[in-house]
Structures are given as structure tokens and as C-alpha cells.
Amino acid sequence: MKTIDIHCDFAFKDADNYRLQRGDYGVAHVCAKKGGYVARIGGYRGKDTQDQFGEELMKLVAWLWYEFKAKVRYITYEQQSGHGSGDESTRLWLHQMFMRHADLPRATAVPIKRHKQGNKSKLARIMDTNWAWQEGYVVLVREAAFTDPLIYQMLNQGYTTYDDDADAFADAFNEKVYKKTRPGDLPEAVQNFMGGNGNWTPLPTVHGSIGRNGQFTPERRTARNPG
């Protein structure tokens, strides 16, 4: 419980929803990380106003602090310009939430540019994390709330009405936050991509390759029949 991040997708991130102070579903995934593994241990999902969602987010921070004395390291969200989840407006909003709950340890707000990274679509960004699911680096805690939407979206990539849960959870493997686990902890292929020494060999093996530009490309694999 020493490295905990909360990965969010805010429903009020575009200008229209920001003015209304609500949108579709707001999502938060509480993830504990160690040794390259990401365990989803809690979360929230709901159609709330910005203030209501902020209070639910603070409840998650309070749960971690009062139950486990665990501090949240980062709160991630989609980086945009302008209203809503624009960098400064979201930082200010999160600052106000922590000021309102001054007894809780403050987390660092980390905006992540999710979409329009080169020619990469949202779906491609989500699929870039498939290796972690395939190779067992995602751990889902049965008792954690609101896990089912994430599972459904990952099993039906590109065919669901909403993909906010999968999109937000992909932040767990974004290099801005994933590489900050201890040196030597990352899966070998990813560790080499991050500039590590590659001495640690994961079990099971991560299947993929490193391109000339240093980008890790997961191998596209199909499920095997255990029989």
C-alpha cells in the first residue's frame, strides 16, 4: 500500500458539461502498485455534479488514509485546454477539495494527454495496455466497487457505449506514472523501454518487441485453449 494512485475520467471535462457541472459518468479507479503489478482495490462511478464527484473522490482518499494510513500519490485525469479538465481549472478544483478536507494527505494532480497522441486513437491507447491484462499484471479485487463496467469494456473493446472506465484505467500504465515504481520492478520489455537494466525477468513473460524508436509494442495474441 505504499504506491497508490487514483485514475479518473471526469464527466465535466468539456465546455458544455463544465457549464452544466455534470455530464455522463465520472470514473475513479483506486490502484495499488508494486513490482509492475497494478491492483484495482476500489473505485467509484456515477453521474454526478462536479462537486458531488469531488466529495466521492475525497471519500476514497479518506478510506485509504483512515483504514490503512495509506497516502494517495497521484490523481490522474485527461489533460485538456480550456474549461473543465483544463490543467489549471482542475488543479484549482482539486486544491479546493483538499482544502475542504484539510485532515487528508494531499495527492499530486497529474494531467495526462490521453488522445490524439500522434495518430493514436482512444481505442488504440486502451489496446496498448492489453499486454498487462494478458500477462497477469492487472489484479482485480473481487470486493472492489464498480469493477464490472471496467471488465465489460475491456472484454468488448470498441463495441461499448461507454469506454470511460477503460480509458481512465489505461493511465495506470502511462509512462508518466508507471515508470515511477522502483528500478528493477518493471516487466523486462517495459523496463528496457524505460532505460532500465533489464535484470528482472517477469513470470509470465511479457510478449512484445522494442522498435527502433524505443517504443514497446505488445504482441497481438489470441486466447489459448488450456485443454
Helices and strands as residue ranges (DSSP letters): E 4-9, H 15-20, E 26-34, E 37-46, H 50-68, E 72-78, H 87-100, E 108-112, H 122-127, H 130-134, E 138-140, H 148-155, H 164-169, G 170-173, H 175-178, H 188-193, E 208-210, E 216-218
